[in-house]
Amino acid sequence: MKKQFLIHVGLIALVFVFFSCSVFAEDSPGKKIFIDSKCNVCHSIDSQGVAKKTTSNKPDGPPDLSNVGALHKADWMTKYLNKEEARNDKKHIKAWTGKKEDLEILVKWLETLKTEAKK
């Protein structure tokens, strides 16, 4: 009887550990929106393990966004992605076409990115 109790407790503990780890391992909603919206066609976020899909060697091409949160606030990014703001006298190549709620989640997540790209 005591042995069965210990087996059940052990199984419950394993299930708890498994689900706890899977919850923490999930990507953030902002990262999911970034990828689902195909932002990674042009941009990488090396600090988050997001590679860009295109290969452009232009020095003035789309930047890695690993440190974008240290450079810009969410409200500026929202305006930039809606083509209401410019960076280096250039507006974003494409205006945001997704849901407003998704844009809010995306820019709040981008604002948290304050890490230099991994080399």
N, C-alpha and C positions, 0 to 999 in steps of 0.2 A: 504494500500500500504506500509506504513512504517512498519507495523507489519510483512508483508511477507519478506521485506528486512532484518529485524532483524532475522527472522527464518532462512533465507538462510545464513546469515553471521554466525549464531550460528552453523548451520550444517557444513559449511565449516571449522569452527574452530575445531569442534569435529573430523572431518575427518583428519585434519592436526595433531591434538594431537595423534590420534590413530596410524597414520602411523609413526609419529616421535618416539613414544614409541616402536613400533614394530621394527624399524630399530635399535634402541639402545639396544634392548633386544636380538638381534640375536647373536649367538655365532660367535666367530672369525673363519676365514677360517682355521687357524692353529689347533684350537680345533676340528673342524669338521674332518680334515685330521687325527688327532690323534685317534679319535673314529672310523672313517671309515677304517683306516688301522689296527684297532684292537690292538693298542698299549695298550689299557686299559684291555686287557686280562691279562697282567702281571703287568702293572703300574697303580697307581692311581695318581690323581692330586687333592688332597683334597681341595686346595685353589680355584679350579675351579669347584668343585662339580662333579668331575669325579671319580667314584669308579672303582676299578679293579674287573674284572670278576672272577678271581680265588682266592682261599683262601689259602695262603701259610704263615705259621707261622715261616718260616726260617728267622733267624736274618740277614743272608746275601742274602736274596731274592731280587727281583727287588724292587727298592726304590720308594717311593712317589716322584713325580717330582715337587712338589709345589715350591721348591726353587732352581731348577736346573739352572736357569739363573744367580743366584748369584755365582754359582760354576763353570760354563762352558760357553764358548762363542759358537756362532752358528757354526763357522768353525770347532771347536773341535767336537761338536755334530754330524756334518755331517760326519766327518771321523769315529767317533765311530759307527754310524749307518751303515756305509759302511764297517765295520770291518777292518778299517785301523788304529785304535787307540784302546788302552786298558785302562781300569779303574780297578785299583787294580789287575793288571796283568791278567785281563780277558777281552776278547772282547765281544761285544754285542752278545747275543745268536743267533740272526737272522740278516742277512744282509738286508738292505733296498731293496725292490723289486718294489717299486712304481715309479712314475714319478719323475724326477730330480726337476722339478718345485714345486711339492708337498713337497718334502723334504726341499727345500729352505724355503717355507712358514712355514712348521712345525718347523724347527729349529729356525727361526727368532721369532716365537711365543714362543717357549720354552725358548728362551733367555730372554724374558720379564718376565718370572715367577721368582719372587724374594720375595715370601711370604712364611713364614713357614706354614706347613700344619695345618689345623684346627683340634684341638683335640676334 
